Amino acid sequence: MIAFILLNLHMNVRIESSWKQQLRKEFEKDYFSQLTDFVREEYKSKPGHVFPPAKNLFNAFDLCPFEKVKVVILGQDPYPTRGHAHGLCFSVQKEIYPLPRSLNNIFKELKDDLGIVKSDGCLESWCSQGVFLLNAVLSVEEGKPASHANRGWEKFTDSALKAIAEQKNNVVYVLWGSWAQRKREFIDEKSNLVLQSVHPSPLSAHRGFFGSKPFSKINHYLEIHGIEQIKW
């Protein structure tokens, strides 16, 4: 049985309790039922070739409860490379080396910005401090980027962003690249901070990502609003 969803009369979704409360109406919608059927069949029919592992599908939610969210970083969909994806945008499992190129560029900027050098590519420690590492699409087939796009995940993750925007202030939204920047419409910029640049991919990082100093800007904003800074 797929670990992340139990199909019964009440459509019980295994997700962190505060997010379950926030998103409960989504679980009752037709699109989510269709999405569930699609994802379940993908894992069943292509064992070992759909990422992340089913138990990690809602990792971003499970590791960063709703009430703890203070920074939102948006990605598109999981890494389609075996062993990389574990449910957090840009993050990889600890043992992965070399790092994906976008993540490597993020770490280059982190070093230039704050002098911090990371020992591996796992970003779970960020999540535990309130950094919500959300992909728009939460699953993917091996070697096929965006293969699970336009199946309903986008509606689901948009609903999570809207819940944050409607109920929380003084949140930092990090929008890297054109896809993430389309989500700006959800955000009240008078009571939150939006940091925007090109995507950290090798194709664009030199056109404005490098030198943007997002990590120090995030911590400065949190500090002036009396919120504990992130230990990047």
PLY file of the C-alpha trace (Angstrom):
ply
format ascii 1.0
element vertex 232
property float x
property float y
property float z
element edge 231
property int vertex1
property int vertex2
end_header
0.00 0.00 0.00
1.28 3.46 -0.83
2.47 4.98 2.42
1.27 8.51 1.89
-2.44 7.89 1.25
-4.99 5.53 2.71
-8.11 5.29 0.62
-11.17 4.60 2.68
-14.61 6.07 3.12
-13.14 9.27 4.57
-10.10 9.77 2.32
-7.54 9.83 5.11
-4.35 11.58 3.98
-1.18 11.03 5.98
0.19 14.53 6.43
1.29 16.61 9.42
-1.71 17.50 11.58
-1.65 21.31 11.29
-1.44 21.08 7.50
-4.16 18.45 7.48
-6.41 20.95 9.20
-5.46 23.75 6.81
-5.94 21.65 3.67
-8.86 19.45 4.72
-11.22 20.96 2.14
-8.78 20.13 -0.68
-8.89 16.43 0.22
-12.63 16.41 -0.45
-12.43 17.90 -3.94
-12.77 15.94 -7.17
-9.37 17.00 -8.48
-7.64 15.57 -5.41
-9.42 12.25 -5.79
-8.29 12.09 -9.42
-4.77 13.10 -8.43
-4.70 10.36 -5.81
-5.76 7.75 -8.35
-3.10 8.90 -10.80
-0.21 9.00 -8.31
-1.15 5.71 -6.71
-1.20 4.00 -10.12
2.17 5.56 -11.04
3.84 4.16 -7.93
2.15 0.81 -8.42
2.89 0.37 -12.13
6.42 1.83 -12.09
7.94 0.59 -8.83
11.24 2.27 -8.05
10.84 4.72 -10.92
8.64 7.40 -9.32
10.21 9.92 -6.96
10.40 10.80 -4.15
9.78 7.58 -2.22
6.07 7.57 -1.41
6.74 8.02 2.30
8.42 11.38 1.50
5.73 12.89 -0.72
4.59 15.31 1.97
8.00 15.79 3.57
7.92 19.58 3.16
4.69 19.69 5.16
5.71 17.09 7.72
9.02 18.77 8.56
7.64 22.34 8.68
4.24 22.53 10.42
1.98 25.40 9.38
2.43 27.39 12.58
6.24 27.34 12.20
6.42 28.68 8.63
8.44 31.91 8.40
10.27 31.47 5.08
8.85 29.95 1.88
11.18 28.77 -0.89
9.47 27.53 -4.03
10.61 24.93 -6.55
8.95 23.28 -9.53
9.06 19.49 -9.22
11.30 16.82 -7.65
14.67 15.87 -9.06
14.03 13.09 -11.62
17.37 11.44 -10.80
17.33 8.23 -8.76
18.14 8.75 -5.10
18.02 12.55 -5.18
14.47 13.61 -4.31
13.11 13.33 -0.78
10.19 15.73 -0.77
11.94 19.09 -0.27
12.61 21.52 -3.10
16.30 21.85 -4.05
17.34 19.41 -1.27
18.88 15.97 -1.82
19.60 12.98 0.39
22.74 13.38 2.53
24.78 10.80 0.63
24.31 12.39 -2.82
27.46 13.68 -4.50
28.10 15.55 -6.70
25.28 17.94 -5.87
22.70 19.00 -8.47
23.98 22.12 -10.19
21.22 24.43 -8.95
21.81 23.36 -5.36
25.54 23.80 -5.82
24.91 27.37 -6.96
22.67 27.99 -3.95
25.51 26.87 -1.71
27.99 29.09 -3.58
25.76 32.07 -2.88
25.33 31.01 0.75
29.11 30.96 1.16
29.55 34.34 -0.53
26.67 35.84 1.45
27.29 34.50 4.95
30.54 32.53 4.74
28.70 29.26 5.45
29.95 26.03 3.86
27.56 23.07 3.81
28.81 19.52 4.25
25.99 17.88 2.30
22.91 18.73 0.25
20.21 17.81 2.77
18.19 20.87 3.84
16.07 19.24 6.55
17.69 21.45 9.20
16.23 24.49 7.44
12.74 23.01 7.57
12.88 22.43 11.32
13.54 26.17 11.73
10.51 27.24 9.70
11.70 27.15 6.09
8.96 25.65 3.92
10.69 24.00 0.92
7.73 23.49 -1.40
7.68 22.14 -4.93
4.67 22.97 -7.08
4.48 19.34 -8.18
5.23 16.72 -5.55
6.07 13.66 -7.67
7.88 12.81 -10.89
8.82 9.81 -13.03
12.51 8.94 -13.30
14.27 10.82 -16.07
11.14 12.76 -17.07
11.03 16.26 -15.60
7.49 17.66 -15.25
5.98 14.25 -16.05
3.46 14.68 -13.21
2.65 18.31 -13.97
-0.93 19.37 -14.71
-2.40 16.43 -12.81
-3.62 18.42 -9.80
-0.54 18.92 -7.67
-0.40 22.60 -8.64
-3.91 23.21 -7.28
-2.98 21.47 -4.05
0.27 23.35 -3.48
-1.33 26.66 -4.46
-3.88 26.06 -1.72
-1.03 25.69 0.78
0.49 28.98 -0.36
-2.87 30.72 -0.13
-3.37 29.42 3.43
-0.03 30.94 4.45
-0.77 34.21 2.68
-4.22 34.55 4.23
-3.27 33.72 7.80
0.35 34.72 8.37
2.28 37.99 8.20
6.00 38.78 8.20
6.76 35.73 6.07
9.67 35.84 3.62
8.84 34.46 0.17
11.84 33.48 -1.97
10.91 33.43 -5.64
13.70 32.11 -7.84
12.84 31.98 -11.53
9.79 32.82 -13.61
7.61 29.95 -12.41
7.99 30.87 -8.75
7.46 34.54 -9.51
3.99 33.80 -10.88
2.98 32.96 -7.30
3.58 36.58 -6.30
-0.11 37.29 -6.88
-0.96 35.38 -3.68
1.27 37.55 -1.49
0.45 40.76 0.40
3.75 42.57 0.01
2.81 45.22 2.55
2.99 42.73 5.40
5.53 40.24 4.04
8.88 40.28 2.25
9.34 39.03 -1.31
12.86 38.24 -2.54
12.99 37.66 -6.27
15.77 36.74 -8.67
16.52 34.50 -11.62
16.69 30.76 -10.98
19.95 29.37 -9.52
20.38 26.98 -12.45
23.64 27.18 -14.43
21.70 28.69 -17.34
20.66 31.78 -15.39
22.52 32.08 -12.07
25.05 34.58 -13.47
22.23 36.89 -14.53
21.21 38.00 -11.07
21.15 35.09 -8.65
24.81 35.35 -7.71
25.24 38.42 -5.54
21.57 38.64 -4.57
22.40 37.79 -0.91
19.03 36.20 -0.06
20.17 34.53 3.15
21.38 37.66 4.91
18.32 39.58 3.68
16.02 36.92 5.12
17.73 37.00 8.49
17.75 40.80 8.61
14.01 40.91 7.94
13.29 38.27 10.57
15.47 40.10 13.11
13.77 43.47 12.70
10.39 41.77 13.18
11.46 39.99 16.34
11.55 36.55 14.73
14.34 34.07 15.33
16.82 34.00 12.47
17.59 30.91 10.39
20.82 29.05 11.07
21.64 28.32 7.46
0 1
1 2
2 3
3 4
4 5
5 6
6 7
7 8
8 9
9 10
10 11
11 12
12 13
13 14
14 15
15 16
16 17
17 18
18 19
19 20
20 21
21 22
22 23
23 24
24 25
25 26
26 27
27 28
28 29
29 30
30 31
31 32
32 33
33 34
34 35
35 36
36 37
37 38
38 39
39 40
40 41
41 42
42 43
43 44
44 45
45 46
46 47
47 48
48 49
49 50
50 51
51 52
52 53
53 54
54 55
55 56
56 57
57 58
58 59
59 60
60 61
61 62
62 63
63 64
64 65
65 66
66 67
67 68
68 69
69 70
70 71
71 72
72 73
73 74
74 75
75 76
76 77
77 78
78 79
79 80
80 81
81 82
82 83
83 84
84 85
85 86
86 87
87 88
88 89
89 90
90 91
91 92
92 93
93 94
94 95
95 96
96 97
97 98
98 99
99 100
100 101
101 102
102 103
103 104
104 105
105 106
106 107
107 108
108 109
109 110
110 111
111 112
112 113
113 114
114 115
115 116
116 117
117 118
118 119
119 120
120 121
121 122
122 123
123 124
124 125
125 126
126 127
127 128
128 129
129 130
130 131
131 132
132 133
133 134
134 135
135 136
136 137
137 138
138 139
139 140
140 141
141 142
142 143
143 144
144 145
145 146
146 147
147 148
148 149
149 150
150 151
151 152
152 153
153 154
154 155
155 156
156 157
157 158
158 159
159 160
160 161
161 162
162 163
163 164
164 165
165 166
166 167
167 168
168 169
169 170
170 171
171 172
172 173
173 174
174 175
175 176
176 177
177 178
178 179
179 180
180 181
181 182
182 183
183 184
184 185
185 186
186 187
187 188
188 189
189 190
190 191
191 192
192 193
193 194
194 195
195 196
196 197
197 198
198 199
199 200
200 201
201 202
202 203
203 204
204 205
205 206
206 207
207 208
208 209
209 210
210 211
211 212
212 213
213 214
214 215
215 216
216 217
217 218
218 219
219 220
220 221
221 222
222 223
223 224
224 225
225 226
226 227
227 228
228 229
229 230
230 231
